[in-house]
C-alpha cells in the first residue's frame, strides 16, 4: 500500500521522502528552488525544534535549515 503524501513538518526525524509539490507563492517557490528543494528531489529530515522552530533537512548531501512556515508548504511522499 502506498503511503499518503505528508508535509515536511509531519515527517519524523531521519525519514526520507521525495518532494511532490511546493504549496506557496512565486517567491517561496523560487527561494526553495534556489536552495535545491524542488519536486522530484529526495530529502531527509535531519532535525526539528519542538515548538515551531527551524527544520533541518538534507538535500544533495547538504544540510539546510528552513523555517517552520516554509516546511509546512513542502509536500513529501515518504520512501
N, C-alpha and C positions, 0 to 999 in steps of 0.2 A: 504494500500500500504506500502511495506517495505521501510524503509529509507536506502539510499545508504551509503555504508561504507565511512568513512572520516578519516582524520588524527587527532591526539590529538590536534595539533595546531589549527585546524579549528573548534574545539568544542567551544561552548560558556561556560562562567563561570557558574558553577552549573549543567551543563548537565552530565548525566550518560550514560555509554555505556559499551559494552563488547569488550575486546581486541580480534580481529580476527587474526591479523598477526603482526609479527615483521620483518620489512624490514631492513636488515643490515647484517654485517659480524658476524662471530662466537663470536668475542669479545664483540660486542654490545649486541647480544642476551644473552650471558652468564651474562653480567653485569645487564641487565634488569631482567633476571630470578632471580638473586641473590636479587634484590630489590622486588621481588614478582610480577613483571609485566610479565605475560605470556598469551598466547592465552587461552580464556575462562574466564579470570578474569574480575570481574565488577570493573570499575573505575569511579571516579567522578573528573571532572576538578574543582579545587578549585580557582585558580587564574593564571594569566599570566601577564607578563610585556608587555608594548605596543610595544616596538621595539626589537624583537628577544631576549628577556631576558629569565630567567628561567620560567618554567611552574610547578606549584604546583598541584599535584593530590592526591587523596585519594584512597588507596588500602588496603583492610582488616583493616579498621579503623585506618590506619597510613597515615600521610601526608608525601609525598616525593616530593622534588624539583628536577627536571631534566632539563637538558639543552634544548634549542630550537632545536638543531640538532637531539637529541635523540627523542624528542617529534614528530618531523616530520616523523619519521620512525615507529611510532606506529599507526597501522590501527585499527579503532574502529567502531563498529556498534552501533549506538545510540539506547537507550531504548525508 
